[in-house]
Amino acid sequence: MSIFIAGGFLFVHYDGIDRLQEKMDSFFKKDTKDKSPPKKVSCQSVSSFKEESDDANDCEGDLKTKPKNTFRTRKFIAYEDRIRAYSTPDKIFRYFATLKRVEEDGSSEVFMTPDDFLRAITPGLKQPDGLDLDSFIRFDPKDSVFYYLGNNALISFTDFVFLLTVISTPRRQFEIAFRMFDINGDGELDADEFDVVRGVILDTTAMGRRHRDHATTGNTLKSVNQSALHDYFFGPDGKEKLKIAKFLDFQAKLQQEITQLEFNRLKQDTRFDRYEPEGGRITEVAFAKSLLTYAGFSENKRRLMLRRVKKSYPENDEETSVGITFKEFLDFTHLLRSVSELDTALTFHTLAGAAIDQATFLHVAKVVANVKLTPHLVDVVFTLFDENGDGQLSYKEFVQVMKNSLFRGLDKPMDTGFIRFVNAIFYCIYHEVKRRLE
């Protein structure tokens, strides 16, 4: 058995594949709390292990079968999108988490898988039937296949909030926070100092401001010493110090791991054999949909934008629709991390009277992010955001969409605005009365 790290998640590779598959088969035959169909639960849960199992091919077929977009499904997705946008971290975690570990003494703890985490932060992804709020797959650590993965393969509530903070906070902000609390200036923090930094950063995020500890559900934020990432950051004895370079490397790996999970999901949604998961490509339309995930556009506008891409890259035309590789997809996400610099550069070009055509965009991407985008990917981006068909980018709208995509919508206030409106009214009334009394 060997342990390795992929992005922000820790995994254990078990050498006995046959025994592992036997455990998985016996586990998924058990009744679950929600009595959902065994085949659906099996495919949902097996997706994380499909590369290690010969029998996972059966689930591949189920994953490729795209469910019908019925009225009921659309309503469920809209409801879940409202949970992502306006609910507290506690409710989001309880809704999208699918696993519940029950100990011999009757105590229990809820966990997320990496796939659950991706669904929790991605609008439009439907939660599996029967696994909604406070509905979980119950497993016994001694009998379950997850026993071989160890606790560190799963995401607790504390880890969930921490990972949300990491992906929604700019790199520069972490650098400043580290230096502010680095008393001796050696560029390292111990566990207690890092707890302070984590708390400060959490309070600056929309997700952090919405969090309230819920003792009744067991979802309370714990110290980093009780986190699955404690050993990774501070060693088994907790006496090592965390360097800023190591933490920033962890942030980059986490973002890349999420990008990989997202790309794998997009591959599963494709309908053509030439875009099989083994092929490492997604369709241009799937890539365009991923760009609009956090845009917040109306359904009509979104449909019009995607129609341009479908018309330019028909999925039944192998010469035109060659697909987007993971390398192209990853390079574009690297460009997103420099979206502020990209905005400045494109603004300079506009003020200078220069048109933002595809050649200019390729040059700017190379200068500001040191990434070499392919002309094909840039053509897809221009097709999506070129409203009047003049071959130039509507860059203001493009930049705003990219900023939303960078932070996955987590930087927006997590409420409808009504509470802030009422608070503003009371604030004005209070100060006006105070001014008149003086």
C-alpha positions as CSV (number, residue, x, y, z in Angstrom):
1,M,0.0,0.0,0.0
2,S,1.4,3.4,-1.0
3,I,0.3,7.0,-0.3
4,F,0.5,9.8,-2.8
5,I,-0.8,13.3,-3.2
6,A,-2.8,14.5,-6.2
7,G,-3.5,18.2,-5.9
8,G,-5.2,19.0,-2.6
9,F,-6.4,15.4,-2.0
10,L,-4.5,12.6,-0.3
11,F,-4.9,9.1,-1.7
12,V,-3.8,5.6,-0.8
13,H,-3.1,3.1,-3.6
14,Y,-4.0,-0.5,-2.5
15,D,-2.1,-3.3,-4.2
16,G,-4.8,-6.0,-3.9
17,I,-7.0,-4.9,-6.8
18,D,-9.1,-8.0,-6.8
19,R,-9.7,-7.7,-3.0
20,L,-10.5,-4.0,-3.5
21,Q,-13.0,-4.8,-6.2
22,E,-14.6,-7.6,-4.0
23,K,-14.9,-5.1,-1.1
24,M,-16.5,-2.5,-3.4
25,D,-19.0,-5.0,-4.8
26,S,-20.1,-6.2,-1.4
27,F,-20.3,-2.6,-0.1
28,F,-22.5,-1.3,-2.8
29,K,-24.9,-4.2,-2.5
30,K,-25.9,-2.9,1.0
31,D,-29.1,-0.9,1.5
32,T,-28.5,2.8,1.9
33,K,-30.4,5.2,4.0
34,D,-32.2,6.7,1.0
35,K,-33.0,3.3,-0.6
36,S,-31.7,4.7,-3.9
37,P,-31.1,2.2,-6.8
38,P,-27.9,0.2,-6.2
39,K,-26.7,0.7,-9.7
40,K,-26.9,4.5,-9.6
41,V,-25.1,4.7,-6.2
42,S,-22.5,2.2,-7.5
43,C,-21.6,4.2,-10.6
44,Q,-21.6,7.5,-8.7
45,S,-19.2,6.2,-6.0
46,V,-17.1,4.0,-8.3
47,S,-16.1,7.0,-10.5
48,S,-13.2,7.8,-8.2
49,F,-11.8,4.3,-8.6
50,K,-12.5,3.5,-12.2
51,E,-8.9,3.7,-13.2
52,E,-8.0,0.9,-10.7
53,S,-10.9,-1.5,-11.5
54,D,-11.5,-3.8,-14.4
55,D,-15.2,-3.8,-13.8
56,A,-15.5,0.0,-13.9
57,N,-16.2,-0.2,-17.6
58,D,-19.9,-1.1,-16.8
59,C,-20.1,2.3,-15.0
60,E,-18.5,4.1,-17.9
61,G,-21.5,3.2,-20.0
62,D,-23.9,4.6,-17.4
63,L,-21.9,7.8,-17.1
64,K,-21.9,8.4,-20.8
65,T,-25.7,8.1,-20.9
66,K,-26.8,11.6,-20.5
67,P,-30.0,11.9,-18.4
68,K,-33.0,13.6,-20.0
69,N,-33.3,17.3,-19.2
70,T,-36.9,17.0,-18.0
71,F,-38.9,19.8,-16.3
72,R,-38.4,18.1,-12.9
73,T,-34.6,17.8,-13.5
74,R,-34.4,21.5,-14.4
75,K,-36.3,22.5,-11.3
76,F,-34.0,20.4,-9.1
77,I,-30.9,21.9,-10.7
78,A,-32.2,25.4,-10.2
79,Y,-33.0,24.6,-6.5
80,E,-29.5,23.2,-6.0
81,D,-27.9,26.3,-7.7
82,R,-29.8,28.5,-5.2
83,I,-28.3,26.4,-2.4
84,R,-24.8,26.9,-3.8
85,A,-25.4,30.7,-4.1
86,Y,-27.2,31.6,-0.9
87,S,-26.9,28.9,1.7
88,T,-24.4,28.6,4.6
89,P,-21.4,26.4,4.2
90,D,-23.0,24.0,6.7
91,K,-26.0,23.4,4.6
92,I,-24.0,23.2,1.3
93,F,-21.8,20.6,2.9
94,R,-24.7,18.5,4.3
95,Y,-26.5,18.7,0.9
96,F,-23.7,17.6,-1.4
97,A,-21.7,15.3,0.9
98,T,-22.6,11.6,0.2
99,L,-20.8,9.6,2.9
100,K,-21.4,9.1,6.6
101,R,-19.0,7.2,8.8
102,V,-20.6,5.5,11.8
103,E,-18.4,4.3,14.6
104,E,-19.0,1.4,17.1
105,D,-20.0,3.9,19.8
106,G,-22.7,5.3,17.6
107,S,-20.9,8.6,16.8
108,S,-20.8,9.6,13.2
109,E,-19.1,12.1,10.9
110,V,-20.0,13.2,7.4
111,F,-17.5,13.3,4.5
112,M,-17.3,14.4,0.9
113,T,-15.5,12.7,-1.9
114,P,-13.6,14.8,-4.5
115,D,-16.6,14.4,-6.9
116,D,-18.9,15.7,-4.1
117,F,-16.7,18.7,-3.7
118,L,-16.7,19.5,-7.4
119,R,-20.6,19.3,-7.4
120,A,-20.7,21.6,-4.5
121,I,-18.9,24.4,-6.3
122,T,-20.2,23.9,-9.9
123,P,-23.6,25.3,-10.8
124,G,-25.7,23.0,-13.1
125,L,-24.4,19.7,-11.7
126,K,-27.3,17.6,-10.2
127,Q,-26.8,15.8,-7.0
128,P,-27.5,12.0,-7.3
129,D,-31.1,11.0,-6.6
130,G,-31.8,10.2,-3.0
131,L,-28.6,11.8,-1.7
132,D,-29.8,15.3,-0.9
133,L,-29.9,17.2,2.4
134,D,-28.8,14.9,5.3
135,S,-29.1,11.8,3.2
136,F,-25.9,9.8,3.0
137,I,-24.4,6.4,2.1
138,R,-23.6,4.9,5.5
139,F,-20.4,2.9,5.7
140,D,-18.5,1.0,8.5
141,P,-14.8,1.9,8.5
142,K,-13.9,-1.7,9.1
143,D,-16.1,-3.2,6.4
144,S,-16.0,-0.5,3.8
145,V,-13.7,-0.2,0.8
146,F,-13.1,3.4,2.1
147,Y,-11.2,1.9,5.0
148,Y,-8.3,1.2,2.6
149,L,-8.2,4.8,1.6
150,G,-8.0,6.2,5.1
151,N,-9.7,9.3,6.5
152,N,-7.3,11.5,4.5
153,A,-8.9,10.4,1.2
154,L,-12.2,12.1,2.2
155,I,-13.1,15.7,3.0
156,S,-14.5,16.7,6.4
157,F,-16.4,19.9,7.0
158,T,-13.3,21.7,8.3
159,D,-11.4,20.6,5.2
160,F,-14.3,21.7,3.0
161,V,-14.4,25.2,4.3
162,F,-10.6,25.4,4.1
163,L,-10.5,24.2,0.5
164,L,-13.2,26.8,-0.5
165,T,-11.0,29.5,1.1
166,V,-8.0,28.3,-0.8
167,I,-9.6,28.3,-4.2
168,S,-11.4,31.6,-3.7
169,T,-8.5,33.7,-2.4
170,P,-5.9,35.2,-4.7
171,R,-2.3,34.0,-4.4
172,R,-1.1,37.5,-3.6
173,Q,-3.5,37.8,-0.6
174,F,-2.0,34.6,1.0
175,E,1.5,36.0,0.5
176,I,0.6,39.2,2.3
177,A,-1.1,37.3,5.2
178,F,1.9,35.0,5.6
179,R,4.3,37.9,5.9
180,M,2.0,39.8,8.3
181,F,2.0,37.0,10.8
182,D,5.6,35.8,10.2
183,I,7.1,37.5,13.3
184,N,10.7,36.5,12.8
185,G,10.7,37.0,9.1
186,D,11.9,33.5,8.2
187,G,9.0,32.9,5.8
188,E,7.6,30.1,7.9
189,L,4.6,29.6,10.1
190,D,3.9,27.1,12.8
191,A,0.5,25.4,13.2
192,D,-0.9,28.0,15.7
193,E,0.2,30.9,13.5
194,F,-1.3,29.3,10.4
195,D,-4.6,28.9,12.3
196,V,-4.6,32.7,12.8
197,V,-3.9,33.3,9.1
198,R,-6.6,30.8,8.1
199,G,-9.1,32.6,10.3
200,V,-8.2,36.0,8.9
201,I,-8.4,34.9,5.3
202,L,-11.7,33.1,6.0
203,D,-13.3,36.3,7.4
204,T,-12.5,38.1,4.1
205,T,-14.4,35.6,1.9
206,A,-18.1,35.5,1.2
207,M,-18.2,31.9,2.3
208,G,-16.5,32.6,5.6
209,R,-18.8,35.5,6.4
210,R,-21.8,33.2,5.9
211,H,-20.4,30.4,8.2
212,R,-22.0,29.7,11.5
213,D,-20.9,26.7,13.7
214,H,-23.7,24.2,13.9
215,A,-23.1,22.0,16.9
216,T,-26.4,20.1,16.4
217,T,-25.2,18.8,13.0
218,G,-21.6,18.4,14.1
219,N,-20.4,20.9,11.4
220,T,-18.1,23.1,13.4
221,L,-14.8,24.5,12.3
222,K,-11.9,22.8,14.0
223,S,-8.3,23.7,14.4
224,V,-5.8,22.8,11.6
225,N,-4.4,20.3,14.1
226,Q,-7.6,18.3,13.6
227,S,-7.5,18.6,9.8
228,A,-6.6,15.9,7.4
229,L,-4.0,18.3,6.0
230,H,-2.2,18.7,9.3
231,D,0.4,16.0,8.7
232,Y,1.0,17.3,5.1
233,F,1.6,20.8,6.3
234,F,3.3,20.3,9.7
235,G,4.6,16.7,9.7
236,P,3.3,13.7,11.8
237,D,4.4,15.3,15.1
238,G,3.1,18.8,14.1
239,K,6.4,20.5,14.9
240,E,7.4,21.3,11.4
241,K,6.8,24.8,10.0
242,L,4.9,25.7,6.8
243,K,6.8,27.7,4.2
244,I,4.9,30.1,2.0
245,A,6.3,28.4,-1.1
246,K,4.9,25.0,0.0
247,F,1.5,26.4,0.7
248,L,1.3,28.3,-2.6
249,D,2.4,25.1,-4.3
250,F,-0.5,23.3,-2.5
251,Q,-2.9,26.0,-3.8
252,A,-1.7,25.6,-7.4
253,K,-2.0,21.8,-7.2
254,L,-5.4,22.0,-5.7
255,Q,-6.6,24.2,-8.5
256,Q,-5.1,21.9,-11.1
257,E,-6.7,18.9,-9.4
258,I,-10.1,20.6,-9.6
259,T,-9.4,21.5,-13.2
260,Q,-8.7,17.8,-13.9
261,L,-11.9,16.7,-12.2
262,E,-13.9,19.3,-14.2
263,F,-12.3,18.1,-17.4
264,N,-13.1,14.5,-16.6
265,R,-16.7,15.4,-16.0
266,L,-16.9,17.2,-19.3
267,K,-15.5,14.1,-21.0
268,Q,-18.2,12.0,-19.5
269,D,-20.9,14.4,-21.0
270,T,-19.7,13.9,-24.6
271,R,-21.7,11.8,-27.0
272,F,-19.2,10.7,-29.6
273,D,-16.8,7.7,-29.5
274,R,-13.9,9.9,-30.6
275,Y,-14.3,11.9,-27.4
276,E,-14.1,8.9,-25.1
277,P,-12.5,9.5,-21.6
278,E,-9.4,7.7,-22.9
279,G,-9.1,10.1,-25.8
280,G,-8.3,13.1,-23.6
281,R,-10.5,15.6,-25.5
282,I,-13.8,17.4,-25.0
283,T,-16.0,19.0,-27.7
284,E,-15.8,22.7,-28.4
285,V,-19.4,23.1,-27.2
286,A,-18.5,21.4,-23.9
287,F,-15.6,23.8,-23.4
288,A,-17.8,26.8,-24.2
289,K,-20.4,25.6,-21.6
290,S,-17.6,25.4,-19.0
291,L,-16.7,29.0,-19.7
292,L,-20.3,30.1,-19.1
293,T,-20.8,28.1,-15.9
294,Y,-20.3,31.0,-13.6
295,A,-21.2,33.8,-16.0
296,G,-24.7,34.5,-14.6
297,F,-26.2,35.1,-18.0
298,S,-29.9,34.7,-18.7
299,E,-30.8,31.4,-20.3
300,N,-31.7,33.1,-23.6
301,K,-28.3,34.8,-23.9
302,R,-26.5,31.7,-22.9
303,R,-28.4,29.8,-25.6
304,L,-27.5,32.3,-28.3
305,M,-23.8,32.3,-27.4
306,L,-23.7,28.5,-27.5
307,R,-25.6,28.4,-30.8
308,R,-22.7,30.3,-32.4
309,V,-20.2,27.7,-31.2
310,K,-22.5,24.8,-32.3
311,K,-22.8,26.3,-35.8
312,S,-19.1,26.9,-36.2
313,Y,-18.1,23.5,-34.7
314,P,-20.8,20.9,-35.5
315,E,-20.1,17.8,-33.5
316,N,-20.8,15.5,-36.4
317,D,-18.0,17.2,-38.5
318,E,-14.7,15.6,-37.6
319,E,-12.7,18.0,-39.8
320,T,-14.1,21.2,-38.1
321,S,-14.7,19.9,-34.5
322,V,-11.3,18.5,-33.5
323,G,-11.9,18.9,-29.8
324,I,-10.0,20.6,-26.9
325,T,-7.2,18.7,-25.2
326,F,-6.6,18.7,-21.4
327,K,-3.3,20.6,-22.1
328,E,-5.3,23.4,-23.9
329,F,-7.9,23.4,-21.1
330,L,-5.2,23.6,-18.4
331,D,-3.3,26.4,-20.2
332,F,-6.5,28.4,-20.4
333,T,-7.1,28.0,-16.6
334,H,-3.5,29.3,-16.1
335,L,-4.5,32.4,-18.1
336,L,-7.5,32.9,-15.7
337,R,-5.1,33.3,-12.8
338,S,-3.7,36.3,-14.5
339,V,-7.0,37.8,-15.5
340,S,-6.4,41.1,-13.8
341,E,-3.2,41.6,-15.8
342,L,-5.0,40.4,-18.9
343,D,-7.7,43.1,-18.2
344,T,-5.1,45.8,-18.0
345,A,-3.3,44.7,-21.1
346,L,-6.5,44.5,-23.2
347,T,-7.6,47.9,-21.9
348,F,-4.2,49.4,-23.0
349,H,-4.7,48.0,-26.5
350,T,-8.2,49.5,-26.7
351,L,-7.1,52.9,-25.5
352,A,-4.3,52.8,-28.1
353,G,-7.0,52.2,-30.8
354,A,-5.8,48.7,-31.5
355,A,-8.3,46.0,-32.4
356,I,-8.3,42.9,-30.1
357,D,-8.2,40.2,-32.7
358,Q,-7.0,36.6,-32.3
359,A,-3.4,37.4,-33.0
360,T,-3.4,40.2,-30.4
361,F,-5.1,37.9,-27.8
362,L,-2.5,35.2,-28.4
363,H,0.3,37.7,-27.9
364,V,-1.2,39.2,-24.7
365,A,-1.7,35.7,-23.2
366,K,1.9,34.9,-23.8
367,V,3.1,38.2,-22.3
368,V,0.9,38.4,-19.1
369,A,0.7,34.6,-18.2
370,N,3.5,33.0,-20.2
371,V,1.2,30.5,-21.7
372,K,1.0,29.6,-25.4
373,L,-2.6,29.1,-26.3
374,T,-3.5,27.3,-29.5
375,P,-5.1,29.2,-32.3
376,H,-8.0,26.7,-32.3
377,L,-8.8,27.3,-28.6
378,V,-8.7,31.1,-29.1
379,D,-11.0,30.8,-32.1
380,V,-13.5,29.0,-30.0
381,V,-13.3,31.8,-27.3
382,F,-13.8,34.4,-30.0
383,T,-16.7,32.6,-31.5
384,L,-18.4,32.5,-28.1
385,F,-17.8,36.2,-27.2
386,D,-17.8,37.8,-30.6
387,E,-21.4,39.1,-30.7
388,N,-21.4,41.0,-34.0
389,G,-19.2,38.6,-36.0
390,D,-16.5,41.2,-36.8
391,G,-13.6,39.0,-35.6
392,Q,-12.9,41.1,-32.5
393,L,-13.4,40.2,-28.9
394,S,-16.0,41.8,-26.7
395,Y,-13.3,41.9,-24.0
396,K,-15.1,43.7,-21.1
397,E,-17.8,41.0,-21.0
398,F,-15.1,38.3,-21.5
399,V,-13.0,39.6,-18.7
400,Q,-15.9,39.7,-16.3
401,V,-16.9,36.2,-17.1
402,M,-13.3,35.0,-16.6
403,K,-13.1,36.7,-13.2
404,N,-16.3,34.9,-12.1
405,S,-14.8,31.6,-13.4
406,L,-11.5,32.2,-11.5
407,F,-13.2,32.3,-8.1
408,R,-16.0,30.0,-9.2
409,G,-18.6,32.4,-7.9
410,L,-17.3,32.2,-4.3
411,D,-16.3,35.8,-4.1
412,K,-19.9,37.0,-4.5
413,P,-22.1,37.9,-1.5
414,M,-24.0,34.8,-0.6
415,D,-27.4,36.4,-0.1
416,T,-30.1,37.9,-2.2
417,G,-29.2,41.4,-1.2
418,F,-32.4,42.0,0.8
419,I,-30.6,41.8,4.2
420,R,-27.9,44.2,3.0
421,F,-30.6,46.6,1.8
422,V,-32.4,46.5,5.2
423,N,-29.2,47.0,7.0
424,A,-28.4,50.0,4.8
425,I,-31.8,51.6,5.6
426,F,-31.3,51.1,9.4
427,Y,-27.8,52.5,9.1
428,C,-29.0,55.6,7.4
429,I,-31.9,56.1,9.9
430,Y,-29.6,55.6,12.9
431,H,-27.1,58.2,11.7
432,E,-29.7,60.7,10.6
433,V,-31.4,60.5,14.1
434,K,-28.1,60.7,15.8
435,R,-27.2,63.8,13.7
436,R,-30.4,65.6,14.5
437,L,-30.2,64.8,18.3
438,E,-26.7,66.4,18.3
